[in-house]
Amino acid sequence: MPETLSTDADLDRLPTDHDLSRLQFTTVLYYLHCTNPDNGLVRDKTEPNAPASIAAIGMALATIPVVVERGVLIREFAAKITRSRLRYLMACPQGPEPDSSGYKGFFYHFLDIETGRRVWQCELSTIDSAFLFAGALTVATYFDRDTADEAEIRGLATALYERADWNWARDGGATLTHGWRPESGFIPYRWRGYDEGLLLYIIGLGSPTHPLPPESYAAYTESYEWRNIYGRELLYSGPLFTHQLSHMWIDFRGIRDAFMREHDTDYFENTRHATYVQQEYAIRNPMNFAGYGEHCWGFTACDGPGWGNRTTEGVDREYFDYIARGAPFGPDDGTIAPWVAVASLPFAPEIVVPTVRNFARMNLGMTRLYGFKPSFNQTYAVENSPTGWWVSPHHFGIDQGPVVLMIENYRTGLLWSIMRRCRPIVTGLRRAGFSAGWL
């Protein structure tokens, strides 16, 4: 299999179903290569000595049905790998001690990849724990056969999810906090307004042990921002990932909560609009960054060239490291993330497919190990770079999952089909007021 596509004719045909399959395969290899085989913990990024990311572990779990259905792993062996990972997570120490793995059923954002304990005095993260729970619920629903391994997966995954104390995480308020630290208590930020927190609330509402009350979801949605951007009416959130991550698991087509009923749309259609807003912003390119255009867009949380200012062609520009970039209101420093464009395949394939084709021409690693480089900046020149400009030197665990899962949802709807059978997800949606469609 060649390292790169060889001719312009090959590129003009991209991406065929075969190309998407190959991109999906090379991307999912991250979760096989960057996982500690002793405990199943997944490295946050490819940088040497990086810790494990609890969100990346959740996404790795969610990709298990994909690798089984695509023939990458035999179901029986995939079940054993899944069971081992869940056993380890359930055995990780939970408590108020600053060196534990979690507390009240939630996990710290980053864990030591060997010991499974907290690193860097990081926060106990409600949203990253939600991604873990979503992955656990995925495998609990998928592994439905009457075998000892699959029965144990269901028991472990359910226990992992059901021990989370969602009402503790509210800290006396209606909305969920971002998290907690043993040194200082709850973080003074809450999940309000539209973002990836949509998944967080649905999972919390669906808990059979410590469910959020319906008023928590109402409090989350009351600060939604409905805007007209480039002639499109939509529920606004700047970074594209915030519109996508909940959709990795939940098929929002045709189901509506009170807010979406009022606006006669749904979250799927809203993400379609958000994808077009991103493209239109790149076409308009108000800050005149290099490369932006109809087939070069994707603004989201991602790695960047680094903090600082640099004068480029007589223009003094500010650049950022890892930050949540957004469109059309920024921040923006010329950095684009191919993975987030790919993750919009189910919503707007007619603009994503030619964008992927363009990225494939740019020596960004589409056909190489782990797939597309996570981000690049054509305005930020770098000497001795193969491209001549900055490209992220690392891959990130939380960028790989959206590519794998959304390509699969685009091709077969696999994850959506699985999660329609997941009782906590269905319960959470109904408690949030969703109705119609497949519900």
Disulfide bonds with the S-S distance in Angstrom:
none
